[in-house]
Structures are given as structure tokens and as C-alpha cells.
Amino acid sequence: MFRLFDAGHKQRLFENIAAATQGAQEMIQYKQIGLFAKCDPAYGAGVAKALNIDPAGRNRANDIGAADKSEEASLRARKHLP
């Protein structure tokens, strides 16, 4: 559907998504931008611009996500200890 939108529709979409995710954690914003970019690079770039975020920073989100997974695994391991 995104590719069928005219420029005005796309801009409103970017602004609506940015408004809805403004208060989300930065990691979540980057992950969403990455998902949007998989659909269409212009979609991810438009949302990133509306959020004033560097879309290249989504690599940071992957690093943050990896750290979160490592921490989760550590917490799970501790639960099994007496």
C-alpha cells in the first residue's frame, strides 16, 4: 500500500507513526525503522526523518538487542541456581 500513496499521504503516515512512537525507547524506534525499511527503504527513511533519527543508528539497536538477550540469558541462568 505504501507504494501506492502519493507524497502527501506518505508524509502524513510518517508523521502519524512518529507521533505514536515519540515516547518509545530509542531501541524500539530503531527496530521499527528497520522493519519499515525492509518493506520499502523510503518508508524507513521517512519515519526516521520524522523522528529526527539517523536510520544508520538501527545497527545500534541490533547491538542493544544483543546485549538485552545476553542479560536475559544471564537472569534465566540465575533463576536455576539454588
C-alpha positions in Angstrom: 0.0 0.0 0.0 2.8 2.4 0.9 4.0 2.5 -2.7 0.5 3.5 -3.9 0.4 6.6 -1.6 1.1 10.0 -3.0 3.7 12.2 -1.4 1.1 13.8 0.9 -0.2 10.5 2.1 3.3 9.3 2.8 4.2 12.4 4.8 1.1 12.1 6.9 1.9 8.4 7.5 5.4 9.3 8.6 4.2 12.0 10.9 1.5 9.8 12.5 4.0 6.9 13.1 6.5 9.4 14.6 3.8 10.9 16.9 2.8 7.4 18.0 6.3 6.3 18.8 7.8 9.5 20.1 7.8 8.3 23.7 9.1 4.8 22.9 12.5 3.7 23.9 15.2 4.5 21.3 15.9 0.8 20.7 12.2 0.2 19.8 12.2 3.2 17.4 15.3 1.9 15.6 13.8 -1.6 15.4 10.6 -0.2 13.9 12.5 1.9 11.4 14.4 -1.3 10.4 11.2 -3.2 9.9 9.7 -0.3 7.8 12.9 -0.2 5.7 12.5 -3.9 4.9 9.1 -3.1 3.4 10.5 -0.1 1.5 13.7 1.8 2.1 11.8 5.1 1.6 9.3 4.1 4.3 12.0 3.5 6.9 13.9 6.7 5.9 10.7 8.8 6.0 9.8 7.6 9.5 13.4 8.1 10.7 13.4 11.7 9.3 10.0 12.4 11.1 11.5 11.1 14.3 14.8 13.1 13.7 16.7 9.8 14.0 19.7 8.7 11.9 18.4 5.5 10.2 22.0 4.1 10.2 21.7 4.0 14.0 19.5 1.0 13.7 22.7 -1.0 13.8 23.0 0.3 17.3 19.6 -1.2 18.1 20.8 -4.6 17.0 23.8 -4.2 19.4 21.4 -3.1 22.2 19.1 -6.0 21.4 22.0 -8.5 21.6 23.0 -7.1 25.0 19.4 -7.4 26.2 19.4 -11.1 25.1 22.6 -11.7 26.9 21.3 -10.1 30.0 18.0 -12.2 29.8 20.0 -15.4 29.4 22.1 -14.5 32.5 18.9 -13.8 34.5 17.4 -17.1 33.4 20.5 -18.9 34.4 20.5 -17.3 37.9 16.9 -18.4 38.5 18.0 -22.1 38.2 20.7 -21.6 40.8 19.8 -22.5 44.4 
